[in-house]
Amino acid sequence: MKDDQAQGAAETVTGPAEPKYFYRPEDLRDWDFERDLGSPGEYPFTRGIYPNLYRDRLWTMRQYAGYGTAAESNARYRYLLAQGSTGLSVAFDLPTQIGLDSDHPLAQGEVGRVGVAIDSLADMEALFEGIPLDRVSTSMTINSTAAILLALYFAVAEQQGVPLAKLSGTVQNDILKEYIARGTYIYPLKPALRIVTDIFSFCHEHAPLWNTISISGYHIREAGSTAVQELAFTLGNAIAYVQAAVDRGLAVDDFAPRLSFFLNSHNGFLEEVAKFRAARRLWARIMRERFKARNPRSWMFRFHTQTGGSTLTAQQPDVNLVRVTLQALAAVLGGTQSLHTNARDEALGLPTQASALIALRTQQIIAHESGVANTVDPLGGSYCIESLTNEMERGAEEYLCKIDAMGGMLPAIESGYIQREIQQAAYEYQRAIERGDQVVVGVNRYKDSASPSLPILRIDPAIERAQVERLRQLRARRDPSRVARALAQVEEAARSEANLMPAILEAVRAYATVGEIADALRRVFGEYREAAVT
């Protein structure tokens, strides 16, 4: 075992070197302006995917929200829209994420806790009551049950009379990072990938403005990865999705323009800006050279950013406002297309309405008062930023070459390689905090003995009982024969090579529940069991 561990350590990718004290022209002697930088809106998009970026249109200001019941979340969404939020971002509770209805024994104590509980079309109707879906962009953070929740959203749009072709938004639909970093998977890898590509195909035909996936490095970073690991593993997952879709017979330029990404913004301000810029350049080259995409929109790395939740501290929570501001500014200087700013109290619980408002106002001040939105890529050409961008790209490429040598991301995940790399990085970071090498204000330096005095949002246990009762009433009033037929069609589609989305959409219209549809797929696909990572 010791020999194996030593060998694994020797093969670990080191990533970028430590930043220098200062940079000179010699640090960029192999750098070419046209090849590596160029103009905004032009390949390889290092400076941004749009020529005028925020001068034409500001980034979408999303606030991730959802808790308790659909009605409570609807009230929060209406409030945020009234305060100037330009997009909705839906958080779902844990049972919804893993395909369990609210009355399932394993759901007990988790209903409505970390997001909104959605059991059926009735809940989705309540979630978006009074919100015109043709006038808002909605992002849904959902993966294993992404096809079901997307079908529910489409069904609500149908009820509103909104054609699917007019809907804009994003479904996260990034299942591979669940096996790597979060654990809310259901099915084995191959059928899970099939569901992802079925969504690609269905939306290309019926909902062409919808972003069919948000390939997420955010959760990889939250699990403890470095910045270069976040970039490399996100792109590794993206390559796997593109290859799976091509293998299913989809033309790359038919689906690639609707791929999107989701990255973290941590405290390393300059490193984060470099990461965003390197991501655009790397993805453009991967799509043009590896996958031979010809549509320039297929080369564009369009991404949402969320500030780093794991950087927030329960100690001195007001100081989190400063952290979030710096992280948000890095995302804007890095050219993000949409942004969520975490609230100061999220290390203590779900954000209160007042804290969510301050988080939104942070974005608005950056947008309207700082002046940074007036210039595209204002840090471009800096010896430091360009050097860090190059280092970030080289480090990510080194990881991608190693993953390719293993046969791709699926073997790398199944062998535990990706998970071990993240675990080691997290361990080293924690050790640096304990030694005092990594300063965390209020935690290992500049401590304050005072206890936090912020109000904390608490979920009333009665919410779960009420949700279970609504579910019971739904089952009593719906047409059981229609539900049974629809679920049988879902199973039949799963056993064939047919696209799953039409059958799932018919099931949600019949008011089949999320858990019932997920169970129909479980009966065909089985469930994934993770091997121990050592």
FITORNU-522171 format. One line per 10 residues: number of its first residue (from 1); their letters; for each residue x negated, y, z of C-alpha. Coordinates in nm, 2 decimals. Layout:
<sites>
NUM> a> X/Y/Z; ...
</sites>
This chain:
<sites>
1> mkddqaqgaa> 0.00/0.00/0.00; -0.28/0.24/0.09; -0.45/0.18/-0.25; -0.12/0.24/-0.43; -0.06/0.56/-0.24; -0.41/0.68/-0.31; -0.37/0.61/-0.68; -0.04/0.79/-0.69; -0.20/1.09/-0.52; -0.48/1.10/-0.77
11> etvtgpaepk> -0.22/1.11/-1.05; -0.02/1.40/-0.90; 0.00/1.70/-1.13; -0.16/1.99/-0.95; 0.02/2.28/-1.13; -0.10/2.64/-1.16; -0.40/2.76/-0.97; -0.37/3.01/-0.69; -0.32/3.37/-0.82; -0.63/3.58/-0.84
21> yfyrpedlrd> -0.69/3.90/-0.65; -0.68/4.09/-0.98; -0.67/4.02/-1.35; -0.87/4.14/-1.65; -0.85/4.11/-2.03; -1.08/3.81/-2.01; -0.80/3.62/-1.84; -0.61/3.64/-2.16; -0.89/3.58/-2.42; -0.69/3.29/-2.58
31> wdferdlgsp> -0.37/3.48/-2.57; -0.21/3.60/-2.89; 0.05/3.88/-2.88; 0.27/3.76/-3.17; 0.24/3.38/-3.08; 0.28/3.41/-2.71; 0.48/3.73/-2.65; 0.63/3.89/-2.95; 0.94/4.10/-2.94; 1.26/4.05/-2.73
41> geypftrgiy> 1.52/3.85/-2.91; 1.26/3.68/-3.13; 1.10/3.33/-3.11; 0.95/3.22/-2.88; 1.17/3.45/-2.66; 0.91/3.50/-2.39; 1.04/3.86/-2.35; 1.41/3.76/-2.35; 1.67/3.60/-2.58; 1.84/3.93/-2.68
51> pnlyrdrlwt> 1.67/4.24/-2.84; 1.83/4.49/-2.61; 1.92/4.27/-2.31; 2.09/4.47/-2.04; 2.11/4.79/-2.24; 2.38/4.62/-2.44; 2.54/4.42/-2.16; 2.45/4.36/-1.80; 2.41/4.01/-1.66; 2.73/3.84/-1.54
61> mrqyagygta> 2.76/3.90/-1.17; 2.89/3.57/-1.02; 2.96/3.50/-0.66; 2.97/3.13/-0.57; 3.28/3.08/-0.37; 3.54/2.82/-0.26; 3.64/2.68/0.07; 3.94/2.52/0.24; 4.25/2.51/0.02; 4.30/2.62/-0.34
71> aesnaryryl> 4.52/2.91/-0.22; 4.25/3.04/0.02; 3.99/3.02/-0.25; 4.22/3.20/-0.50; 4.25/3.49/-0.26; 3.87/3.51/-0.23; 3.84/3.50/-0.61; 4.09/3.78/-0.65; 3.91/3.99/-0.40; 3.57/3.94/-0.57
81> laqgstglsv> 3.72/4.03/-0.91; 3.87/4.34/-0.76; 3.53/4.44/-0.62; 3.36/4.42/-0.96; 3.25/4.06/-0.99; 3.25/3.97/-1.36; 3.27/3.60/-1.34; 3.39/3.32/-1.10; 3.18/3.04/-0.97; 3.36/2.76/-0.81
91> afdlptqigl> 3.23/2.55/-0.52; 3.40/2.21/-0.46; 3.41/2.02/-0.14; 3.21/1.70/-0.10; 3.51/1.45/-0.16; 3.59/1.63/-0.49; 3.22/1.61/-0.59; 3.21/1.23/-0.54; 3.55/1.14/-0.67; 3.74/1.08/-0.34
101> dsdhplaqge> 4.09/1.21/-0.27; 4.14/1.41/0.05; 4.32/1.12/0.21; 4.04/0.87/0.15; 3.89/0.74/0.48; 3.54/0.86/0.37; 3.67/1.21/0.31; 3.77/1.26/0.67; 3.61/1.56/0.83; 3.48/1.69/0.49
111> vgrvgvaids> 3.79/1.82/0.32; 3.75/2.19/0.23; 3.42/2.22/0.42; 3.15/2.31/0.17; 3.39/2.41/-0.11; 3.75/2.39/-0.22; 3.94/2.07/-0.21; 4.08/1.97/-0.55; 4.29/1.65/-0.57; 4.51/1.71/-0.87
121> ladmealfeg> 4.64/1.95/-1.13; 4.86/2.10/-0.86; 4.55/2.22/-0.67; 4.39/2.36/-0.99; 4.71/2.55/-1.07; 4.70/2.71/-0.72; 4.32/2.78/-0.75; 4.37/2.99/-1.07; 4.72/3.13/-1.00; 4.74/3.49/-1.13
131> ipldrvstsm> 4.39/3.47/-1.29; 4.40/3.49/-1.67; 4.16/3.23/-1.80; 4.11/3.40/-2.13; 3.97/3.71/-1.95; 3.73/3.56/-1.70; 3.43/3.34/-1.73; 3.43/3.05/-1.49; 3.14/2.84/-1.37; 3.21/2.51/-1.20
141> tinstaaill> 2.94/2.35/-0.99; 3.05/1.99/-1.04; 2.86/1.69/-1.18; 2.98/1.33/-1.13; 3.34/1.43/-1.17; 3.26/1.71/-1.42; 3.48/1.56/-1.70; 3.78/1.54/-1.46; 3.75/1.89/-1.32; 3.69/2.03/-1.67
151> alyfavaeqq> 4.00/1.85/-1.79; 4.20/2.01/-1.50; 4.07/2.35/-1.60; 4.17/2.29/-1.96; 4.52/2.18/-1.85; 4.57/2.50/-1.65; 4.46/2.70/-1.96; 4.72/2.51/-2.16; 4.99/2.60/-1.91; 4.89/2.97/-1.94
161> gvplaklsgt> 4.91/2.95/-2.31; 4.54/3.00/-2.36; 4.38/2.81/-2.65; 4.08/2.61/-2.54; 3.88/2.78/-2.82; 3.92/3.11/-2.62; 3.78/2.98/-2.29; 3.44/3.08/-2.17; 3.25/2.94/-1.88; 3.02/2.66/-1.78
171> vqndilkeyi> 3.05/2.32/-1.62; 2.74/2.21/-1.45; 2.76/1.85/-1.57; 2.39/1.79/-1.48; 2.40/1.44/-1.34; 2.03/1.36/-1.35; 1.94/1.61/-1.09; 2.19/1.44/-0.86; 1.97/1.12/-0.86; 1.67/1.34/-0.81
181> argtyiyplk> 1.77/1.60/-0.55; 2.13/1.60/-0.43; 2.28/1.25/-0.42; 2.64/1.32/-0.53; 2.63/1.06/-0.80; 2.89/0.79/-0.86; 2.80/0.58/-1.17; 2.48/0.42/-1.29; 2.26/0.64/-1.51; 2.36/0.52/-1.86
191> palrivtdif> 2.74/0.55/-1.82; 2.68/0.88/-1.64; 2.48/1.01/-1.94; 2.77/0.89/-2.17; 3.01/1.11/-1.98; 2.78/1.41/-2.02; 2.75/1.36/-2.40; 3.13/1.30/-2.43; 3.17/1.65/-2.29; 2.93/1.79/-2.54
201> sfchehaplw> 3.12/1.63/-2.83; 3.47/1.72/-2.71; 3.38/2.09/-2.64; 3.20/2.13/-2.97; 3.53/2.04/-3.14; 3.79/2.20/-2.91; 3.62/2.46/-2.68; 3.33/2.60/-2.88; 3.26/2.89/-2.64; 3.23/2.67/-2.34
211> ntisisgyhi> 2.88/2.59/-2.20; 2.89/2.22/-2.17; 2.61/2.18/-1.92; 2.41/2.39/-1.68; 2.08/2.20/-1.65; 1.98/2.27/-1.29; 1.65/2.33/-1.14; 1.81/2.51/-0.85; 1.87/2.20/-0.65; 1.53/2.06/-0.73
221> reagstavqe> 1.38/2.37/-0.58; 1.61/2.36/-0.28; 1.49/2.00/-0.22; 1.14/2.13/-0.17; 0.97/2.14/-0.52; 0.72/2.39/-0.63; 0.81/2.65/-0.90; 0.62/2.45/-1.16; 0.79/2.13/-1.06; 1.13/2.30/-1.08
231> laftlgnaia> 1.05/2.41/-1.43; 0.90/2.08/-1.55; 1.17/1.85/-1.41; 1.45/2.08/-1.53; 1.31/2.07/-1.88; 1.25/1.69/-1.85; 1.62/1.64/-1.77; 1.71/1.87/-2.06; 1.50/1.66/-2.30; 1.68/1.35/-2.18
241> yvqaavdrgl> 2.02/1.51/-2.24; 1.93/1.62/-2.59; 1.79/1.28/-2.68; 2.10/1.10/-2.54; 2.33/1.32/-2.75; 2.12/1.27/-3.06; 2.12/0.90/-3.00; 2.50/0.92/-2.98; 2.50/1.06/-3.33; 2.55/1.43/-3.25
251> avddfaprls> 2.36/1.68/-3.46; 2.13/1.88/-3.25; 2.24/2.22/-3.38; 2.61/2.12/-3.31; 2.56/2.11/-2.93; 2.23/2.27/-2.84; 2.36/2.63/-2.87; 2.60/2.56/-2.58; 2.33/2.42/-2.34; 2.26/2.64/-2.05
261> fflnshngfl> 2.03/2.63/-1.75; 2.04/2.72/-1.38; 1.73/2.82/-1.20; 1.63/2.92/-0.85; 1.47/3.25/-0.75; 1.25/3.22/-0.44; 1.03/3.46/-0.25; 0.72/3.44/-0.47; 0.82/3.75/-0.68; 0.55/3.75/-0.95
271> eevakfraar> 0.55/3.37/-0.97; 0.93/3.36/-1.02; 0.92/3.62/-1.30; 0.65/3.42/-1.47; 0.86/3.10/-1.43; 1.16/3.25/-1.61; 0.94/3.38/-1.90; 0.76/3.04/-1.93; 1.09/2.86/-1.94; 1.21/3.05/-2.24
281> rlwarimrer> 0.89/2.99/-2.43; 0.86/2.63/-2.35; 1.22/2.55/-2.44; 1.20/2.73/-2.77; 0.90/2.53/-2.87; 1.05/2.20/-2.75; 1.37/2.25/-2.94; 1.21/2.37/-3.26; 0.91/2.14/-3.27; 1.03/1.82/-3.09
291> fkarnprswm> 1.39/1.81/-3.18; 1.36/2.00/-3.51; 1.65/2.23/-3.43; 1.70/2.49/-3.71; 1.96/2.73/-3.55; 1.78/3.00/-3.36; 2.05/2.98/-3.09; 1.94/2.62/-3.03; 1.60/2.76/-2.93; 1.74/3.00/-2.67
301> frfhtqtggs> 1.70/2.93/-2.30; 2.01/3.09/-2.15; 2.01/3.07/-1.78; 2.20/3.15/-1.46; 2.00/3.23/-1.14; 2.09/3.19/-0.78; 1.87/3.33/-0.50; 1.70/3.07/-0.28; 1.93/2.93/-0.02; 1.65/2.74/0.15
311> tltaqqpdvn> 1.46/3.06/0.21; 1.73/3.21/0.43; 1.68/3.19/0.80; 1.93/3.16/1.09; 1.69/3.38/1.29; 1.74/3.75/1.22; 2.00/3.69/0.95; 2.01/4.06/0.85; 1.65/4.02/0.72; 1.80/3.78/0.46
321> lvrvtlqala> 1.93/4.09/0.28; 1.57/4.18/0.20; 1.48/3.83/0.08; 1.79/3.82/-0.14; 1.72/4.16/-0.29; 1.36/4.07/-0.39; 1.48/3.74/-0.54; 1.76/3.90/-0.73; 1.52/4.16/-0.87; 1.28/3.89/-0.98
331> avlggtqslh> 1.56/3.72/-1.17; 1.66/4.05/-1.34; 1.30/4.13/-1.44; 1.28/3.77/-1.56; 1.58/3.82/-1.79; 1.86/3.61/-1.64; 2.20/3.60/-1.81; 2.40/3.57/-1.49; 2.32/3.59/-1.12; 2.46/3.48/-0.79
341> tnardealgl> 2.32/3.65/-0.48; 2.34/3.45/-0.15; 2.49/3.61/0.15; 2.29/3.70/0.46; 2.48/3.45/0.68; 2.45/3.14/0.47; 2.20/2.98/0.70; 2.47/2.99/0.97; 2.78/2.89/0.77; 2.99/2.97/0.46
351> ptqasalial> 2.97/3.34/0.38; 3.23/3.57/0.53; 3.41/3.81/0.30; 3.21/4.11/0.43; 2.88/3.93/0.37; 2.99/3.82/0.02; 3.07/4.18/-0.06; 2.72/4.30/0.04; 2.56/4.03/-0.17; 2.76/4.15/-0.47
361> rtqqiiahes> 2.68/4.51/-0.40; 2.31/4.41/-0.40; 2.34/4.32/-0.77; 2.53/4.63/-0.85; 2.27/4.85/-0.70; 1.99/4.68/-0.89; 2.21/4.71/-1.21; 2.31/5.08/-1.17; 2.07/5.25/-0.94; 1.72/5.10/-0.98
371> gvantvdplg> 1.67/5.17/-1.35; 1.51/4.82/-1.42; 1.80/4.73/-1.66; 1.69/5.01/-1.90; 1.38/4.83/-2.03; 1.35/4.48/-2.16; 1.08/4.27/-2.00; 0.91/4.57/-1.82; 0.64/4.35/-1.68; 0.55/4.21/-2.02
381> gsyciesltn> 0.18/4.27/-2.12; 0.06/4.27/-1.76; -0.26/4.08/-1.73; -0.13/3.92/-1.41; 0.22/3.83/-1.54; 0.10/3.69/-1.87; -0.17/3.49/-1.70; 0.08/3.35/-1.45; 0.32/3.27/-1.74; 0.05/3.08/-1.92
391> emergaeeyl> -0.04/2.89/-1.60; 0.32/2.80/-1.53; 0.37/2.68/-1.89; 0.05/2.46/-1.87; 0.15/2.31/-1.54; 0.50/2.22/-1.67; 0.36/2.07/-1.99; 0.12/1.85/-1.79; 0.42/1.71/-1.60; 0.62/1.66/-1.92
401> ckidamggml> 0.33/1.47/-2.08; 0.31/1.24/-1.78; 0.69/1.19/-1.78; 0.68/1.11/-2.16; 0.41/0.85/-2.09; 0.64/0.68/-1.84; 0.91/0.65/-2.10; 1.11/0.97/-2.02; 1.31/1.10/-1.72; 1.52/0.79/-1.67
411> paiesgyiqr> 1.23/0.56/-1.59; 1.06/0.84/-1.40; 1.37/0.88/-1.18; 1.43/0.50/-1.14; 1.07/0.45/-1.03; 1.10/0.72/-0.77; 0.82/0.93/-0.92; 1.01/1.25/-0.95; 1.15/1.22/-0.60; 0.80/1.14/-0.45
421> eiqqaayeyq> 0.65/1.45/-0.61; 0.92/1.67/-0.46; 0.90/1.51/-0.12; 0.52/1.56/-0.12; 0.56/1.93/-0.21; 0.83/1.98/0.06; 0.60/1.81/0.32; 0.31/2.03/0.23; 0.52/2.35/0.24; 0.65/2.26/0.59
431> raiergdqvv> 0.30/2.18/0.71; 0.19/2.52/0.59; 0.47/2.69/0.79; 0.38/2.49/1.10; 0.01/2.58/1.07; 0.10/2.95/1.01; -0.06/2.96/0.67; 0.29/3.03/0.52; 0.45/3.32/0.71; 0.83/3.32/0.75
441> vgvnrykdsa> 0.94/3.64/0.92; 1.14/3.57/1.23; 1.05/3.20/1.23; 0.67/3.16/1.28; 0.58/3.53/1.31; 0.76/3.85/1.42; 1.01/3.66/1.62; 1.30/3.81/1.81; 1.45/3.65/2.11; 1.80/3.80/2.04
451> spslpilrid> 2.07/3.56/1.92; 2.24/3.63/1.58; 2.55/3.84/1.64; 2.71/3.79/1.30; 3.07/3.65/1.28; 3.07/3.30/1.13; 3.34/3.17/0.89; 3.49/2.85/1.04; 3.72/2.61/0.86; 4.03/2.53/1.05
461> paieraqver> 4.07/2.15/1.09; 4.44/2.20/1.02; 4.35/2.27/0.66; 4.26/1.90/0.61; 4.59/1.78/0.75; 4.78/2.02/0.52; 4.58/1.91/0.22; 4.65/1.55/0.28; 5.02/1.62/0.33; 5.03/1.81/-0.01
471> lrqlrarrdp> 4.87/1.51/-0.17; 5.13/1.28/-0.02; 5.41/1.49/-0.15; 5.25/1.50/-0.50; 5.24/1.13/-0.51; 5.60/1.10/-0.41; 5.74/1.34/-0.68; 5.53/1.25/-0.98; 5.62/0.99/-1.24; 5.44/0.67/-1.13
481> srvaralaqv> 5.48/0.49/-1.46; 5.33/0.78/-1.65; 5.03/0.79/-1.41; 4.98/0.41/-1.44; 4.98/0.43/-1.82; 4.74/0.73/-1.82; 4.49/0.55/-1.59; 4.51/0.24/-1.80; 4.41/0.45/-2.10; 4.11/0.59/-1.91
491> eeaarseanl> 3.99/0.24/-1.84; 4.05/0.13/-2.20; 3.85/0.43/-2.33; 3.57/0.35/-2.08; 3.55/-0.01/-2.21; 3.52/0.11/-2.57; 3.30/0.37/-2.73; 3.58/0.63/-2.75; 3.53/0.98/-2.61; 3.66/0.98/-2.26
501> mpaileavra> 3.78/1.34/-2.25; 4.12/1.29/-2.43; 4.22/1.01/-2.20; 4.11/1.20/-1.89; 4.30/1.51/-2.01; 4.62/1.31/-2.05; 4.57/1.16/-1.70; 4.54/1.50/-1.53; 4.85/1.62/-1.72; 5.03/1.33/-1.56
511> yatvgeiada> 4.91/1.45/-1.22; 4.68/1.15/-1.16; 4.44/1.25/-0.89; 4.06/1.30/-0.91; 4.01/0.99/-0.70; 4.24/0.78/-0.91; 4.06/0.88/-1.23; 3.72/0.83/-1.08; 3.83/0.49/-0.95; 3.94/0.39/-1.30
521> lrrvfgeyre> 3.59/0.47/-1.43; 3.44/0.29/-1.13; 3.62/-0.03/-1.22; 3.44/-0.03/-1.56; 3.11/0.13/-1.49; 3.04/0.03/-1.13; 2.85/0.24/-0.88; 2.49/0.34/-0.86; 2.28/0.22/-0.57; 1.96/0.41/-0.51
531> aavt> 1.64/0.22/-0.44; 1.43/0.33/-0.15; 1.16/0.58/-0.24; 0.83/0.52/-0.06
</sites>
